[in-house]
Amino acid sequence: MLFDLKPKINRNDLFNFNQEFNALARFIKVPLTRLIVVKGLRRSGKTSLILSTLNFIKYTVCIH
């Protein structure tokens, strides 16, 4: 579902984030990466990008 207020956790639900998704997945997989900063304007999809990327590469994601 595209226009939902909850963060997306599936890659198919993201819209127009392919470049950012691929870059984040690449940075997460590098063992020397110690810190990743995702910044942007409010409500621009940062949390959805992070959650869907972690879910795609099979990291455990816990949402409360």
N, CA, C and O of each residue as an XYZ file, in Angstrom:
256
protein
N       0.851     -1.168      0.000
C       0.000      0.000      0.000
C       0.896      1.231      0.000
O       1.783      1.344      0.847
N       0.685      2.145     -0.923
C       1.589      3.274     -1.075
C       1.354      4.391     -0.063
O       2.304      4.822      0.591
N       0.146      4.864      0.084
C      -0.099      6.046      0.907
C      -0.637      5.649      2.272
O      -1.808      5.859      2.589
N       0.246      5.074      3.062
C      -0.073      4.667      4.419
C       0.841      5.450      5.350
O       1.966      5.784      4.976
N       0.374      5.745      6.548
C       1.182      6.521      7.482
C       2.263      5.701      8.161
O       3.226      6.264      8.680
N       2.126      4.388      8.167
C       3.129      3.528      8.794
C       4.330      3.358      7.864
O       4.177      3.408      6.643
N       5.525      3.157      8.431
C       6.707      2.929      7.591
C       6.579      1.633      6.793
O       6.019      0.648      7.274
N       7.097      1.648      5.592
C       7.077      0.463      4.729
C       8.190     -0.484      5.156
O       9.255     -0.052      5.598
N       7.929     -1.785      5.019
C       8.969     -2.767      5.347
C       9.257     -3.685      4.164
O      10.030     -4.634      4.294
N       8.652     -3.417      3.025
C       8.822     -4.242      1.839
C       9.402     -3.381      0.725
O       8.973     -2.242      0.535
N      10.368     -3.911     -0.009
C      11.004     -3.153     -1.084
C      10.009     -2.773     -2.180
O      10.145     -1.717     -2.797
N       9.027     -3.609     -2.426
C       8.047     -3.326     -3.473
C       7.166     -2.132     -3.143
O       6.578     -1.534     -4.044
N       7.063     -1.775     -1.867
C       6.235     -0.645     -1.466
C       6.957      0.693     -1.572
O       6.319      1.744     -1.525
N       8.275      0.664     -1.715
C       9.022      1.909     -1.865
C       8.820      2.471     -3.263
O       8.715      1.722     -4.235
N       8.766      3.787     -3.357
C       8.584      4.439     -4.651
C       9.744      5.385     -4.910
O       9.979      6.321     -4.146
N      10.465      5.135     -5.991
C      11.537      6.015     -6.448
C      12.702      6.104     -5.458
O      13.245      7.186     -5.235
N      13.084      4.977     -4.867
C      14.205      4.919     -3.940
C      15.237      3.884     -4.382
O      16.007      3.407     -3.549
N      15.276      3.532     -5.633
C      16.163      2.460     -6.095
C      17.631      2.768     -5.847
O      18.364      1.907     -5.362
N      18.070      3.966     -6.167
C      19.477      4.320     -6.000
C      19.859      4.328     -4.521
O      20.906      3.798     -4.150
N      19.029      4.917     -3.688
C      19.306      4.965     -2.258
C      19.255      3.575     -1.640
O      20.065      3.246     -0.774
N      18.302      2.757     -2.084
C      18.171      1.394     -1.584
C      19.428      0.590     -1.886
O      19.966     -0.081     -1.005
N      19.892      0.655     -3.119
C      21.091     -0.092     -3.514
C      22.333      0.397     -2.768
O      23.167     -0.410     -2.359
N      22.457      1.706     -2.590
C      23.613      2.251     -1.872
C      23.602      1.811     -0.411
O      24.637      1.409      0.121
N      22.447      1.881      0.237
C      22.357      1.480      1.641
C      22.643     -0.008      1.809
O      23.355     -0.400      2.734
N      22.101     -0.834      0.934
C      22.352     -2.276      1.008
C      23.835     -2.571      0.809
O      24.386     -3.448      1.475
N      24.474     -1.856     -0.090
C      25.902     -2.052     -0.337
C      26.724     -1.645      0.889
O      27.663     -2.347      1.263
N      26.381     -0.524      1.512
C      27.108     -0.074      2.699
C      26.917     -1.020      3.869
O      27.857     -1.247      4.631
N      25.727     -1.577      4.032
C      25.472     -2.495      5.142
C      26.285     -3.775      4.990
O      26.747     -4.334      5.984
N      26.462     -4.237      3.777
C      27.165     -5.498      3.533
C      28.681     -5.394      3.672
O      29.354     -6.416      3.808
N      29.229     -4.182      3.640
C      30.674     -4.004      3.785
C      31.048     -4.167      5.260
O      30.539     -3.433      6.106
N      31.929     -5.119      5.579
C      32.242     -5.363      6.993
C      33.011     -4.220      7.665
O      33.008     -4.131      8.893
N      33.652     -3.367      6.917
C      34.413     -2.265      7.500
C      33.539     -1.056      7.842
O      34.011     -0.126      8.496
N      32.290     -1.053      7.414
C      31.386      0.059      7.699
C      31.013      0.050      9.171
O      30.505     -0.948      9.683
N      31.266      1.157      9.848
C      30.977      1.244     11.277
C      29.772      2.118     11.573
O      29.121      1.937     12.602
N      29.462      3.061     10.695
C      28.360      3.981     10.937
C      27.755      4.394      9.603
O      28.473      4.729      8.661
N      26.449      4.367      9.534
C      25.732      4.822      8.343
C      24.741      5.879      8.802
O      23.951      5.645      9.717
N      24.786      7.033      8.169
C      23.872      8.123      8.497
C      22.912      8.302      7.336
O      23.327      8.508      6.195
N      21.630      8.221      7.639
C      20.594      8.471      6.638
C      19.902      9.759      7.057
O      19.251      9.811      8.101
N      20.044     10.793      6.243
C      19.447     12.065      6.617
C      18.603     12.605      5.472
O      18.818     12.282      4.304
N      17.649     13.426      5.838
C      16.758     14.019      4.853
C      15.664     14.800      5.547
O      15.622     14.885      6.774
N      14.793     15.360      4.757
C      13.684     16.132      5.293
C      12.707     15.246      6.044
O      12.673     14.033      5.838
N      11.920     15.850      6.911
C      10.903     15.119      7.653
C       9.931     14.460      6.671
O       9.565     15.042      5.650
N       9.525     13.232      7.007
C       8.513     12.488      6.259
C       8.918     12.244      4.799
O       8.069     12.198      3.908
N      10.223     12.090      4.570
C      10.688     11.838      3.209
C      10.919     10.361      2.927
O      11.241     10.002      1.794
N      10.760      9.474      3.944
C      10.880      8.048      3.722
C      12.146      7.422      4.263
O      12.516      6.326      3.841
N      12.815      8.080      5.176
C      14.068      7.552      5.723
C      13.847      6.240      6.470
O      14.576      5.272      6.252
N      12.859      6.204      7.339
C      12.587      4.986      8.114
C      12.144      3.858      7.204
O      12.565      2.716      7.390
N      11.306      4.151      6.227
C      10.864      3.121      5.282
C      12.034      2.578      4.479
O      12.108      1.375      4.226
N      12.943      3.444      4.080
C      14.131      3.012      3.351
C      14.979      2.078      4.200
O      15.416      1.031      3.720
N      15.215      2.441      5.446
C      16.047      1.624      6.335
C      15.381      0.282      6.612
O      16.018     -0.763      6.482
N      14.102      0.301      6.992
C      13.408     -0.941      7.337
C      13.288     -1.889      6.152
O      13.490     -3.095      6.298
N      12.961     -1.356      4.987
C      12.822     -2.230      3.825
C      14.164     -2.791      3.381
O      14.230     -3.933      2.924
N      15.232     -2.018      3.504
C      16.563     -2.523      3.147
C      17.005     -3.616      4.105
O      17.507     -4.654      3.675
N      16.820     -3.389      5.401
C      17.197     -4.414      6.378
C      16.359     -5.679      6.204
O      16.870     -6.789      6.351
N      15.094     -5.516      5.896
C      14.230     -6.666      5.671
C      14.655     -7.426      4.406
O      14.616     -8.657      4.382
N      15.052     -6.711      3.377
C      15.452     -7.325      2.110
C      16.728     -8.142      2.258
O      16.851     -9.214      1.666
N      17.683     -7.643      3.047
C      18.940     -8.376      3.201
C      18.906     -9.306      4.410
O      19.939     -9.824      4.833
N      17.714     -9.511      4.962
C      17.463    -10.508      5.996
C      18.071    -10.182      7.350
O      18.421    -11.097      8.097
N      18.208     -8.903      7.689
C      18.541     -8.515      9.053
C      17.247     -8.579      9.855
O      16.163     -8.398      9.302
N      17.354     -8.830     11.129
C      16.180     -8.886     11.989
C      15.721     -7.473     12.290
O      16.480     -6.662     12.821
N      14.470     -7.183     11.947
C      13.896     -5.867     12.170
C      12.787     -6.011     13.185
O      11.866     -6.805     12.995
N      12.866     -5.251     14.258
C      11.855     -5.290     15.307
C      11.167     -3.940     15.378
O      11.818     -2.929     15.644
N       9.874     -3.904     15.149
C       9.092     -2.661     15.200
C       8.156     -2.745     16.393
O       7.422     -3.722     16.543
N       8.179     -1.726     17.243
C       7.295     -1.695     18.405
C       6.188     -0.718     18.175
O       5.330     -0.543     19.041
